[in-house]
Amino acid sequence: MRGNARGIVVTVVDMRALVVPVVCGASPLHRADVVPMGWEASISLRDAIIHCGQWRWVDATSQTRVGQVCVPTMQAVISAMRREAAARQTERLPAGLVKSTLAFGPMMGSRGRRVGAPSLG
């Protein structure tokens, strides 16, 4: 990471570290954001969000070890990274190749109520 930016090292391969950033004072906005669990949620990572969709490889020799996270948080980070990678791979596919998870797709002009249902207004 650059400067004094905080991050979590997921793995180290050939003197390069895979790091996900930790942002303080933010709310989870993305599908790959993880809220710390366990003891670090109340002590070292209070009001922090781990952005698992913004991982990057950095030089491992320039990183300073400050602490560690508990196993459930690390498992949540790794599973969020896997879900994000799968979602990105699906998003790269051509349109119409993957069937929508909506039953019949969106209905244009639908107001979400049955025809003939009593009006509430």
C-alpha positions as CSV (number, residue, x, y, z in Angstrom):
1,M,0.0,0.0,0.0
2,R,1.1,3.6,-0.4
3,G,2.1,5.9,2.5
4,N,0.4,5.1,5.7
5,A,-2.6,3.3,4.1
6,R,-3.8,0.3,6.1
7,G,-4.5,-3.0,4.6
8,I,-4.7,-6.8,5.2
9,V,-2.2,-9.1,3.6
10,V,-4.1,-12.1,2.2
11,T,-1.1,-14.0,0.8
12,V,2.6,-13.6,-0.1
13,V,4.0,-15.1,-3.3
14,D,7.6,-14.5,-4.5
15,M,8.1,-11.3,-2.4
16,R,4.8,-9.8,-3.5
17,A,1.9,-9.4,-1.2
18,L,-1.8,-9.5,-2.1
19,V,-3.3,-6.7,0.0
20,V,-6.9,-5.5,0.5
21,P,-7.4,-2.0,1.8
22,V,-8.9,-1.1,5.2
23,V,-10.9,2.1,5.2
24,C,-11.9,3.8,8.5
25,G,-15.1,5.7,9.0
26,A,-16.9,4.3,5.9
27,S,-20.0,2.3,5.5
28,P,-20.2,-0.8,3.4
29,L,-21.1,0.3,-0.1
30,H,-19.9,-2.5,-2.4
31,R,-20.9,-6.2,-2.7
32,A,-17.4,-7.2,-1.6
33,D,-17.1,-5.1,1.5
34,V,-16.5,-6.9,4.8
35,V,-17.1,-5.7,8.3
36,P,-14.4,-7.0,10.7
37,M,-15.6,-9.6,13.2
38,G,-14.3,-10.8,16.5
39,W,-12.0,-8.9,18.8
40,E,-10.6,-6.6,16.1
41,A,-14.1,-5.2,15.5
42,S,-14.1,-3.7,18.9
43,I,-10.4,-2.8,19.3
44,S,-8.1,-2.3,16.4
45,L,-10.5,-2.0,13.4
46,R,-13.4,-0.1,15.1
47,D,-15.5,1.7,12.4
48,A,-13.5,0.1,9.6
49,I,-14.5,-1.6,6.4
50,I,-12.4,-4.0,4.4
51,H,-12.8,-3.4,0.7
52,C,-12.2,-6.9,-0.8
53,G,-13.0,-5.8,-4.3
54,Q,-10.0,-3.5,-4.5
55,W,-7.1,-5.9,-4.0
56,R,-3.7,-5.2,-5.4
57,W,-0.2,-6.8,-5.5
58,V,2.5,-4.8,-3.7
59,D,6.1,-5.3,-2.8
60,A,6.2,-7.4,0.4
61,T,9.5,-6.1,1.6
62,S,8.1,-2.5,1.9
63,Q,5.2,-3.6,4.2
64,T,5.2,-3.2,8.0
65,R,3.5,-5.8,10.1
66,V,1.3,-4.1,12.7
67,G,-1.1,-6.9,13.8
68,Q,-3.3,-9.7,12.7
69,V,-7.0,-10.4,12.2
70,C,-8.9,-13.3,13.6
71,V,-9.7,-16.4,11.5
72,P,-13.5,-15.6,10.9
73,T,-12.5,-12.2,9.5
74,M,-9.9,-13.7,7.2
75,Q,-12.3,-16.3,6.0
76,A,-14.9,-13.6,5.2
77,V,-12.3,-11.6,3.3
78,I,-11.2,-14.6,1.2
79,S,-14.8,-15.6,0.4
80,A,-15.7,-12.0,-0.5
81,M,-12.7,-11.9,-2.8
82,R,-13.9,-15.2,-4.5
83,R,-17.4,-13.9,-4.9
84,E,-16.2,-10.7,-6.4
85,A,-13.9,-12.5,-8.8
86,A,-16.8,-14.8,-9.9
87,A,-19.1,-11.7,-10.3
88,R,-16.5,-9.9,-12.4
89,Q,-16.1,-13.0,-14.6
90,T,-19.9,-13.1,-15.1
91,E,-20.0,-9.4,-15.9
92,R,-17.4,-9.9,-18.7
93,L,-19.6,-12.4,-20.5
94,P,-21.6,-11.2,-23.5
95,A,-25.1,-9.8,-22.8
96,G,-27.9,-12.5,-23.0
97,L,-25.6,-15.4,-22.3
98,V,-26.5,-15.8,-18.6
99,K,-30.2,-16.1,-17.7
100,S,-31.6,-13.5,-15.4
101,T,-32.3,-14.4,-11.8
102,L,-35.6,-12.6,-12.0
103,A,-38.4,-15.0,-12.8
104,F,-39.7,-13.3,-15.9
105,G,-37.5,-10.2,-16.1
106,P,-38.6,-6.7,-15.2
107,M,-42.1,-5.8,-16.3
108,M,-42.2,-2.3,-17.8
109,G,-45.1,-0.3,-16.5
110,S,-45.9,-2.6,-13.6
111,R,-46.8,-0.9,-10.4
112,G,-46.3,-4.0,-8.3
113,R,-50.0,-4.8,-7.6
114,R,-52.6,-7.1,-9.1
115,V,-55.2,-5.8,-11.6
116,G,-58.4,-5.3,-9.7
117,A,-56.8,-5.1,-6.3
118,P,-58.3,-2.6,-3.9
119,S,-56.6,0.8,-4.0
120,L,-54.9,2.0,-0.8
121,G,-55.0,5.7,-1.8
